[in-house]
Amino acid sequence: MIKVKVNAVTVDDIDEIYHIEEIIHPNHHWSKNSFYNELNNKLAKYFCIKNEENKILSFIGIWQIFEEAHITTLGVHPDFRRLQLAQILLIRSIEECYKNMIKYITLEVRESNIEAINLYEKFLFDTIGTRKNYYQDNGENALIMFTQNIWYDTFKNNFIKLKEGIKKVEVSYDE
Ligand SMILES: CC(C)(COP(=O)(O)OP(=O)(O)OC[C@H]1O[C@@H](n2cnc3c(N)ncnc32)[C@H](O)[C@@H]1OP(=O)(O)O)[C@@H](O)C(=O)NCCC(=O)NCCS
């Protein structure tokens, strides 16, 4: 079983994260500058997962605005999918939301992105609407997904169950 650790992203991680971003989204990815700018955004938090050789396998970003958090990006290197890495990053981000008294978490996702939609539904995100022609590269619609209040028992109990279900990798958390 591989061992991984979850860290806050630093400037030194951006080259590697950008490399993964280019692999995942060859035609419509964030610029390297966007990632650098995000590290200076006081509302933003970025986390990544590294293996024992300090290679970055995945990353996530969230903005926290008053009582709401917005997932801005999430990517897992194609060679390391289905290892619960996306779940681990969501768990770390939700922990951060609890620390900061966030109540709701939202995101936009391409309506064709079944993998991601399944992932978010597992965490009890519901689709509450659509943004028509949201994505500039192909005019695809975005689904707007929202959690219920994350302090409600249904969300919390599901969250605890998912946390206990991380078994495919051995994970440690920084901080
Ligand atoms: C979506 C993505 C982040 C999932 O990462 P991952 O680490 O492989 O996902 P996990 O192993 O944590 O899987 C969690 C859940 O996601 C869903 N899922 C993940 N991959 C899936 C697939 N290929 N088919 C169907 N469901 C899938 C499942 O519900 C899965 O739970 P299960 O294994 O109990 O069935 C990854 O495929 C990715 O980086 N995709 C490209 C970028 C992207 O779409 N980002 C999200 C933008 S909103």
The ligand as an SDF file (V2000), in Angstrom:
LIG
                    3D

 48 50  0  0  0  0  0  0  0  0999 V2000
  -12.7810   13.0560  -10.5930 C   0  0  0  0  0  0  0  0  0  0  0  0
  -11.4120   12.7230   -9.9930 C   0  0  0  0  0  0  0  0  0  0  0  0
  -10.9300   13.9450   -9.1800 C   0  0  0  0  0  0  0  0  0  0  0  0
  -11.5780   11.5060   -9.0620 C   0  0  0  0  0  0  0  0  0  0  0  0
  -10.3350   11.2380   -8.4400 O   0  0  0  0  0  0  0  0  0  0  0  0
   -9.9560    9.8130   -7.8040 P   0  0  0  0  0  0  0  0  0  0  0  0
   -8.8630   10.0310   -6.8190 O   0  0  0  0  0  0  0  0  0  0  0  0
   -9.7160    8.8120   -8.8650 O   0  0  0  0  0  0  0  0  0  0  0  0
  -11.3100    9.4490   -7.0390 O   0  0  0  0  0  0  0  0  0  0  0  0
  -11.4770    8.5010   -5.7640 P   0  0  0  0  0  0  0  0  0  0  0  0
  -10.6470    7.2710   -5.8880 O   0  0  0  0  0  0  0  0  0  0  0  0
  -11.3240    9.3150   -4.5180 O   0  0  0  0  0  0  0  0  0  0  0  0
  -13.0090    8.0660   -5.9540 O   0  0  0  0  0  0  0  0  0  0  0  0
  -14.0630    8.6540   -5.2230 C   0  0  0  0  0  0  0  0  0  0  0  0
  -15.3860    8.4260   -5.9060 C   0  0  0  0  0  0  0  0  0  0  0  0
  -15.4490    9.1740   -7.1310 O   0  0  0  0  0  0  0  0  0  0  0  0
  -16.2350    8.4650   -8.0930 C   0  0  0  0  0  0  0  0  0  0  0  0
  -15.3860    8.0720   -9.2280 N   0  0  0  0  0  0  0  0  0  0  0  0
  -14.0530    8.2760   -9.3410 C   0  0  0  0  0  0  0  0  0  0  0  0
  -13.6110    7.8090  -10.5240 N   0  0  0  0  0  0  0  0  0  0  0  0
  -14.6840    7.2930  -11.1680 C   0  0  0  0  0  0  0  0  0  0  0  0
  -14.8610    6.6580  -12.4340 C   0  0  0  0  0  0  0  0  0  0  0  0
  -13.8270    6.4520  -13.2680 N   0  0  0  0  0  0  0  0  0  0  0  0
  -16.1120    6.2720  -12.7880 N   0  0  0  0  0  0  0  0  0  0  0  0
  -17.1680    6.4720  -11.9590 C   0  0  0  0  0  0  0  0  0  0  0  0
  -17.0580    7.0740  -10.7340 N   0  0  0  0  0  0  0  0  0  0  0  0
  -15.8240    7.4690  -10.3460 C   0  0  0  0  0  0  0  0  0  0  0  0
  -16.7620    7.2280   -7.3690 C   0  0  0  0  0  0  0  0  0  0  0  0
  -17.9790    7.5970   -6.7280 O   0  0  0  0  0  0  0  0  0  0  0  0
  -15.6700    7.0040   -6.3320 C   0  0  0  0  0  0  0  0  0  0  0  0
  -16.1200    6.2660   -5.2410 O   0  0  0  0  0  0  0  0  0  0  0  0
  -16.0010    4.6290   -5.2830 P   0  0  0  0  0  0  0  0  0  0  0  0
  -14.5730    4.3130   -5.5980 O   0  0  0  0  0  0  0  0  0  0  0  0
  -16.4120    4.2220   -3.9120 O   0  0  0  0  0  0  0  0  0  0  0  0
  -16.9320    4.1950   -6.3810 O   0  0  0  0  0  0  0  0  0  0  0  0
  -10.3600   12.3490  -11.0800 C   0  0  0  0  0  0  0  0  0  0  0  0
  -10.9390   11.4260  -11.9650 O   0  0  0  0  0  0  0  0  0  0  0  0
   -9.8490   13.5420  -11.8980 C   0  0  0  0  0  0  0  0  0  0  0  0
   -8.8470   14.1590  -11.5370 O   0  0  0  0  0  0  0  0  0  0  0  0
  -10.5360   13.8630  -12.9980 N   0  0  0  0  0  0  0  0  0  0  0  0
  -10.1400   14.9820  -13.8770 C   0  0  0  0  0  0  0  0  0  0  0  0
  -10.2990   16.3140  -13.1990 C   0  0  0  0  0  0  0  0  0  0  0  0
  -11.6920   16.5480  -12.6860 C   0  0  0  0  0  0  0  0  0  0  0  0
  -12.6750   16.1110  -13.2720 O   0  0  0  0  0  0  0  0  0  0  0  0
  -11.7820   17.2630  -11.5610 N   0  0  0  0  0  0  0  0  0  0  0  0
  -13.0560   17.6360  -10.9540 C   0  0  0  0  0  0  0  0  0  0  0  0
  -13.4870   18.9180  -11.5280 C   0  0  0  0  0  0  0  0  0  0  0  0
  -14.9880   19.5080  -10.7930 S   0  0  0  0  0  0  0  0  0  0  0  0
  1  2  1  0
  2  3  1  0
  2  4  1  0
  2 36  1  0
  4  5  1  0
  5  6  1  0
  6  7  2  0
  6  8  1  0
  6  9  1  0
  9 10  1  0
 10 11  2  0
 10 12  1  0
 10 13  1  0
 13 14  1  0
 14 15  1  0
 15 16  1  0
 15 30  1  0
 16 17  1  0
 17 18  1  0
 17 28  1  0
 18 19  1  0
 18 27  1  0
 19 20  2  0
 20 21  1  0
 21 22  1  0
 21 27  2  0
 22 23  1  0
 22 24  2  0
 24 25  1  0
 25 26  2  0
 26 27  1  0
 28 29  1  0
 28 30  1  0
 30 31  1  0
 31 32  1  0
 32 33  2  0
 32 34  1  0
 32 35  1  0
 36 37  1  0
 36 38  1  0
 38 39  2  0
 38 40  1  0
 40 41  1  0
 41 42  1  0
 42 43  1  0
 43 44  2  0
 43 45  1  0
 45 46  1  0
 46 47  1  0
 47 48  1  0
M  END
$$$$
